[in-house]
Amino acid sequence: MKVPSLRANAIAATLILSAGFALVFFYAPLDADQGFIQKIFYLHVPLAMSSLAGFVAGGICAIAHLRTGDPRWDARSYVAIHLSIIFGVGVLITGSIWAHASWGKWWVWDEPTLVSFLIVFLLYATYYPLRYAIEDRDRQARYASVFAITAGAFVPLNFVAVRMAQSLVHPRVFATANGGLPGSMLLTFLVCLAGMALLWLALVRFELAAKSASASLSRLRRALEGEPQVPAPGSRVAPGVPSSATSVT
Amino acid sequence: MPALPLDEAGKYVAAAYLVFLALILIYVAIMGAKLARIDRELSELAELAEGNRQPATGPPSADAGADQGARGGAEGKMFEREPSSREELV
C-alpha cells in the first residue's frame, strides 16, 4: 500500500481540522445542558483520543522494535510517545478550562476520568528520564521499548476501568444506553477527530523526517572529517533514524 | 448546572482553542529552529567538502578538467543523495 507523502498528510490534516472547527462554530447546535461551553468538547476529546491512541501506537512500535531489532521502530515509538505527551498537555489544559467553566474548579481529585488521565500522563512523563539515564544506545532502546509496551498496555486497561467506574460529574458523551450525541454533533466530532488524528500523524512524520535529516547530517560530517562512524555514547539525541523511518508511520 | 451566558462561556472556549493553537505554534517553532540548525550545518559541510576538494585541484588542463568534472559529479551526487533521503520523506 502506498503511504501518502508527508505533504499530503499535512494538507489533509489542515483542511479537515479547519473544516471540523468550522463545523463546531457554524453547524453543530448548542448543547441544551451546557450551552456554548460544550464547544470545548470538540477539541478536548479528539486531543485525548489521539493522545491515548498515540501511546498505544508507541507500544506497538516498541513491540516491532523488540521483535526485529530495527532502530527505526524505536525511533517511531519515541516520536509517537513524544507527540502524545504534547497532546496530553493540551488535554489537561483544555480539560481544566472546561472544568472551571462548568464546575467552578480547575481540577477535581475524586473524578476517575481526570485522575486516570493524569496518571497515564505522569507515567509517560517518566519515559524521558528512563531513556536518557541509560548511556548505551542498545540498552536504552530496549529498556525504552519495554517501558512503552508496558505503559501502552496500561492505557486500554485504564480506559476500560474508567468507563466501568460510576462517575458522578464527568459527562459520558458516548453513552452506552439512552442515546448519545445527536447526528450533527456526532458528524462534527468525527471530523474533528479525523483532523486531530491526521495532525498527530503529520507531526510524527515531520519530527521523524527532521531526526532522519539530522542523523544523515551527522553521518556526513563524520565521513567528511574522517571520524569513525560511531555516535557519541550517552548522547541526548533520540535514536538514530534511518531515512525510511517515516515510510511506515 | 445552568449553562453559562454566551459572553462568559465565549472566553473559556476561546482560551481552550488558543491553548491548542499556542501548543502547535510552539512545537512548530521549535522544529523550525531545529531545521534551521540542520540547514546551517549542511551549509558548513558543503563548504568543508568544497574546501577538501580545492587542494587536490591541479593546474587547469584538459585531463584535469575532465577529472575534476568527474569528481565534482560524484560529490554532487553525494550531496544529492543525502537531501534526497529527506525529500522522499516530505
Contacts between the chains, C-beta under 8 A, distances in Angstrom:
chain1	res1	chain2	res2	distance
A	5	B	90	6.6
A	6	B	89	5.9
A	6	B	90	5.1
A	7	B	90	5.7
A	21	B	17	7.6
A	31	B	3	7.5
A	33	B	3	6.8
A	34	B	3	5.6
A	35	B	3	2.8
A	35	B	4	6.0
A	35	B	6	7.4
A	35	B	9	5.9
A	36	B	3	7.2
A	36	B	4	7.1
A	36	B	6	5.3
A	36	B	9	4.0
A	36	B	10	6.3
A	36	B	13	6.2
A	37	B	3	6.9
A	37	B	4	5.5
A	37	B	9	4.3
A	37	B	12	5.8
A	37	B	13	6.4
A	39	B	13	4.8
A	40	B	12	7.0
A	40	B	13	5.8
A	40	B	16	4.6
A	43	B	16	5.8
A	43	B	17	6.1
A	43	B	20	5.7
A	44	B	16	7.0
A	47	B	20	7.2
A	86	B	23	6.5
A	86	B	27	6.1
A	89	B	23	6.6
A	90	B	19	6.6
A	90	B	20	5.6
A	90	B	23	5.1
A	93	B	16	7.8
A	93	B	19	4.9
A	94	B	16	4.4
A	94	B	19	6.0
A	94	B	20	6.7
A	97	B	12	5.4
A	97	B	15	5.4
A	97	B	16	4.7
A	97	B	19	7.1
A	98	B	12	7.1
A	98	B	16	6.8
A	100	B	12	7.1
A	101	B	4	6.0
A	101	B	8	7.8
A	101	B	9	6.3
A	101	B	12	4.0
A	102	B	1	6.8
A	102	B	4	8.0
A	103	B	1	7.7
A	199	B	24	7.8
A	203	B	27	6.9
A	205	B	89	7.2
A	206	B	31	6.5
A	207	B	31	6.7
A	208	B	89	7.4
A	209	B	86	6.5
A	209	B	89	4.0
A	209	B	90	6.4
A	210	B	31	6.0
A	210	B	34	5.6
A	210	B	35	6.0
A	210	B	38	7.1
A	212	B	85	6.8
A	212	B	86	6.8
A	212	B	89	6.3
A	213	B	35	7.7
A	213	B	38	5.3
A	213	B	85	7.9
A	213	B	86	4.6
A	214	B	34	7.3
A	214	B	38	5.7
A	216	B	82	5.0
A	216	B	85	5.9
A	216	B	86	7.2
A	217	B	38	5.8
A	217	B	41	5.4
A	217	B	42	6.2
A	217	B	45	7.0
A	217	B	82	7.4
A	220	B	45	5.7
A	220	B	82	5.8
A	221	B	41	7.2
A	221	B	45	5.8
A	224	B	45	6.0
A	224	B	48	5.4
A	224	B	49	5.9
A	224	B	52	6.9
A	225	B	48	7.5
A	243	B	85	3.4
A	243	B	86	7.3
A	243	B	88	7.1
A	243	B	89	6.9
A	246	B	89	4.9
A	247	B	89	7.8
